Amino acid sequence: MTTPRDFRQPALVLNLREAMAQRVTRPWTLMEVCGGQTHSILRYGLDRLLPEGVELLHGPGCPVCVTPSEGIDRAIALALEPQIIMTSFGDMLRVRGSTTDLLSTRAEGGDVRALLSPLEALRIAEEHPQKEVVFFAVGFETTAPSTAMAVSEAKRRKIHNFSLLVRHVRVAPAMEALILDPRSRIDGFLAAGHVATVMGTREINDIAHRHQIPIVVTGFEPIDLLGGIYQCLSHLEEGRYGAMNAYRRAVKEEGNLPAQTLMKAVFDVIDLPWRGLGMIPNGGYCLSPAFRDYDAEVRFSWDPQQPDLQSACRSGDVLRGIIKPDLCPAFGTSCTPEHPLGATMVSGEGACAAYFHYRG
C-alpha cells in the first residue's frame, strides 16, 4: 500500500529534475488549476527545480476565491434576517462581498455558522423547525455532489425549512476561458486531480484537442506534480496535445458516474460569473426545476446588487495568471492574511495566502 511518503522521495525528485533539464529546449509556461497544487508547489519549492525558462502560473484553483461578490452579498442579506440560519464552509465566512463579509455579519447579530458539510445544515434544519436554514453552496465539482445529496435528502425526507444558495462552479469551462483570454501566456495545463476524480478526463480532452494544448491531470504530492510537469513539457517539445492522466491511482477516464448522475438530476448548467474572470459560459450550476422549491433565490426576495469595490488588490490578475501574487502592490503591505483585501489572500487555498506563507 502506498503512502504520501512514497511520492516525496528526494531521489525521485532529483531524477525528474534531471530528466526535465535534458528534455527542455525552449521556454514554456504552464498553469496549475488547483489551489492545493499551488500550495504543494510552493511548500516544496518545486517551481525552483524547473529548467530555466519554464514558468508556472497559478490559476483560479480556489473555489472560495472565485465566488462572485453578488453571491456573498445575497448570503449576507439572508443572514441578517432574524428567521434565517445561514451556513457555509468556514473559508467562505471571511471572503468580502461588496462591502463586508459573513463573519462581520455574525458579529452584528446574524446567525452564521461554519460547517464541514451541507448535510450538517440539513441536521440543523431538523433541529430548528421554526427557522429557515440556508446553505451557501460553493466549490468545484468536488463539493457539488455533497450539496446534491443534501437537497435530495431534504426532498425525500420532506424537510421544507432547508434551502440552498448555489454558487458551484465548473472548472473545465474556466480553463477554456483562460485559453481564449487575449492576454493568456498558457502553453499547457496541470488539471486538478480531485475534480477529475469526479468528472473524469473526457471534457478536458475535448478542450485540449479543440485548442491543441496539452493538459495533464496530476495529484498533489511532489512526484505527482513533477511527473505531470514532465509529461506536459514532453508533449510541448514534441508538438503533441491532448489530455493525459498522471493520477491514475485516483482518476478514471469516466470519473465517478454515480456522483455525476446525482449532479445531473439536481443541477442545471448555466453561465456564471467568476470573481476576477467575469462571466464564464457554462461556468456553474443552478438547481434544476425539480428542486426549485429548495432554491433560496426563489424562496426569498433580494435587494439590488452592489458592484465590486475597487482597491489596490489585483487578485483578478493573479487568478488569470497575469501576475504572480508578490507583484501585486498590496501584497504583504495593506493585504495580509490578518487583513485580506482579496479572496486569494483569505482562503487557505488561495495563491496569495500560499505566497505569504511560504515566500513571505
N, C-alpha and C positions, 0 to 999 in steps of 0.2 A: 504494500500500500504506500502510495507516495504522500509526502508531506510538503508543506511550503518550503522547508529547508532544502529539499531536492531541487527546487527551482531558484536557489540563491547561491549555488556553488561557485566560488571565485574562479576555479579553473575553467568552468564552462563559460563564465562571463568573459574571461580573457580570450578564450578560443573564438567566441563570437566577435569580439572586438577585432581580433587579428583577421578573421575571415572578411569582415566588412572593409577593413583597411585595404585588403588585397582586391576586393571586388569593385570598389567605388572609383570611378574615373572623372567625375564631374560633380558640381554642387546639385543637391536635391533638397526639397522642402516637403516634409511630411507633417500631418496634423493628427494628433491623437484626439479622439472624440469623447473620452470618458474622464471625468474628474478623478476617479480612483487611479486611472493610469497616470494622470498628471502628477498626483502625489507620489506614486511609486517612482516615477522617473526622477523627480526632484529629490526624494528621500535617499535614493541610492546613487544619485549623481549620474544616471545613465546618459543624459544628454551630453555630459562631458567626456564620455567614452567614444563618441561617434567620430567618424572621419572628418577631417577639415572640409568645410563646405556643406555638410549635412546638417540641416536645421530642423528642430521640432517646434511646431506651433501648437498652442494649447487651445483647443476648440471649445464649443459650448457644451461641455460634458457634464454640467451640473444642472439638474432639473430645477432646483430651487433658484439658481442664478437666472434662468431664462423665463421664469414665471412672470407674465406681464403685470405691471403695476395696477392696471384696472382690476385684475382679479383679486389682488391684495386689498385694494380699496373696497371692493364688494364684500370681502370677508370681514374687514374692519367694520363696515356699516352694519353687517349682521351681528357681529359680536357686541355691538352697543345696544342691541335690542334686549330688553330685560327677560324675555321669554326664551331666548336662544342660548344654547351652549355651543360655542364654536370650537372645533377640534381640528388638529392637523399635526403634521410631523414637526419635531422640535425646531429644526433649522428654519422652517417657514415662518416661525413666530418673530424672527429677528430681521426679516427682509423688509425693507422700507417700500411702501407704496408711493403715492404721490406726495404725502406729507408726513406719514407716521407708519408704525408697524403694529403687528398684533400684540407684541409684548408690552408696548406702551399702552395699548388699548386695555390689556388686562390690568395694568396699574391704575387705569381710570375707572375700573369697576366692571369691565366686561368679563364674562365667564369664558375664558380662553384656556384650553387645555392642550398640552403636548402629549401626543400618543405615538406608539410604535406601529400601530396597525389600524386600518379603518374598522376592523372587527371589534376593536375596543370601543369605538364610537357607537357601534350597534349595541354593545352591552350597556353603555351609559344611557342610551335611549330607553332600553328596557327598564333600567333602574330609576329613571326620571320620566315617567309617562306624562307628567304635567308640563314638561319642557319640550322645545323643539331642538333636536341635536343635529348640527350641520358638520359634515366632514369636508374640509378644504382639501380636495384630492389633487395632488401634484405628482410629477415624476414621469420618467420614461416608461417604456413598455414593461420594465421590470416590476414596477409597483401597480400598474394598471390592473393586472389580474386579481390582486387582493381587493382593490376597490370594486371590481366587477363581482367578486364573490360576496362582498358585504351587502351590496344593494340587492343581489339575487336572494340572499338570505332574508333581508328585510321584507322583500315582497313575498317570499314563501311563508314567513312567519307572521305576516300581516302586521309589521311594526310600522306605524304610519307617522310617528313623530321623528323620523330619521330622513335626512336628505343629503345630497352631495352638491358641492360647488366644484365642478370638474374643470381642471386645467392640465390634464395629462397631455404630454407632447410626444410626437413621433420622431425618432432620430433620423431615419433614412431621408425623409424629405428635407430636413435641415442640412444634411450633408450635401444634398444636391443643390440647395440654395447657396451654400458656400462655394461650391464649384462654379456656379453661374455668376457669383459676385465679380464685377469687373476688376476689383482690387485683389482678387484671390491670387495667392502665390503657391497654391497647394499642388504638389505633384503626385501625392499618394496619401492614403488614409490608414490609420490604425483604428479599426472599428471596435466598439465596446463589446467585450465578451459577454457581459451579463445580459445586454439587450439581445444579442444573437442567441443566447440560450433560450429565450422565449420566442423570438421571431424567426430564427434560422438565418440563412445566408442568401436566400433567393432574391429578396428585394435589393440588397446592396450589390448583388451580382448584376442585376439589371442596370443599376446606376453605373457600375464600373464599366460595363460594355457600352452603355449609351454615351458616356463621356470619355471612354478609352483611358481609364485611370486604374491603377492597382489599389485594391482595398484589402487589407489583411485583418481578420478578426484575431485579437490577442487577448490573453489573460492579463494578470496584474502583477505577477512576480517578475524579477529581473530577467530570468531566462525567457519567460513568455514574451516580454516586451522586446528584448534584443533579438530574439528569434523572429518575431514579427517584423521588426525593422529590417532585418537582413533579407527576409523574403520580399518585402516591398522594394528595397533597393535593388535586389537582383532582377525583379521584373522591370523596373525602370531602366536599368542598364541594358537589358535585352530588348526593350521596346515592347514588352508584353503588358497586358492588362487583364482585369477580371478580379473576382473575389476569391480569396484564399482563407482557409481555416487553420490558424495556428493554435487553436484552443480546443482540440478535438476531444479532450477528456471531459468537456462540459457542453460543447456546441455540436448540434447535428444540423445537417442542411435544412431539414424541415422544421427545426425548432421544437417547441413544446406545443403539440397540437391540441391537447385539452385546454390549455390556457388560451390559445388563440381562438378556439371555438367559443369559450366563455366570453371573451372580449368582443367577438363579433356579435354575440347575442345581446350584449349590454350597451355597446358603444356604436356610434356612427363616426366616420372620419370626416373632419371639417378643416377648412382653412383656419389657422390660428396664429395670432401674433406671438413671437418670441421676444422677450426682452433683449434689446441690443441687436436683434437681427431683423425685426419688422415682421410683416405678415409672411407666413410660410404656407404655400399651397399644400393642402392635406397634412398640415403640420400638427394636428392634435385631434382630440376626441371630444365628443359630447354624448350625453345619454341618448339612447335610441328612443323612439316613440313608445315602445313597450314599457319603458321605465321613466317616462316623463313625469309621473306623479312624484318621483323622488328627486327631481331636479330643483335645487334651491333657487335657480334663476327663474323658474316658472312659479314656484311657490311664494316667493317674496318679491316685493317691489324694490326699485333701486333709485338712488339719486343720480343725477348726471355724472358721467365720468370726468375725472380731472386729468389733464395732461401731465406727463412726467416733468419733474422739475429739472432744470439744467444745473450742472455743477462741474467742478474740475475733474470729476471722476470720468475715466474713459473706459469703463467696464465693457461697453458695447464693442469698442475696438479690440479689447482683449478677447472677447468671445468670438470675434470674427478672425482672430489670428493676425490682425493688422499690426498690433504692437504686443510686446511682452509686458507683463504686469509692472515690472520695475521701470518702464519707460513712461508710465502714467505720472503726471506731475503731482497727483495727490497721494501716490503710493508711499506708505511709511511716514507720511507727514500728517496731513489732515485726514488720511484714511488709514486706519489700523483695525485689527480685529475687535478692539475695545470700542472704537468709534468708526464703524464702517460707513463709507459713502455709497458703495455699490454692492450688489448682491454677490459678486465674485470674491469679496472680502468677508462677507457674512457667513456664507456656507462653509462647512468643513470640507467640502469637495471643490470649492472654488479655486481657480488658478491663482488669484491674488493672495488668498489665505495660504496656499501652498508656498508661494514665493516668500511671503513674510515669515513663515515658519522655518523653511529650510534654507533660504538665501538671505534673510534678514535685511 
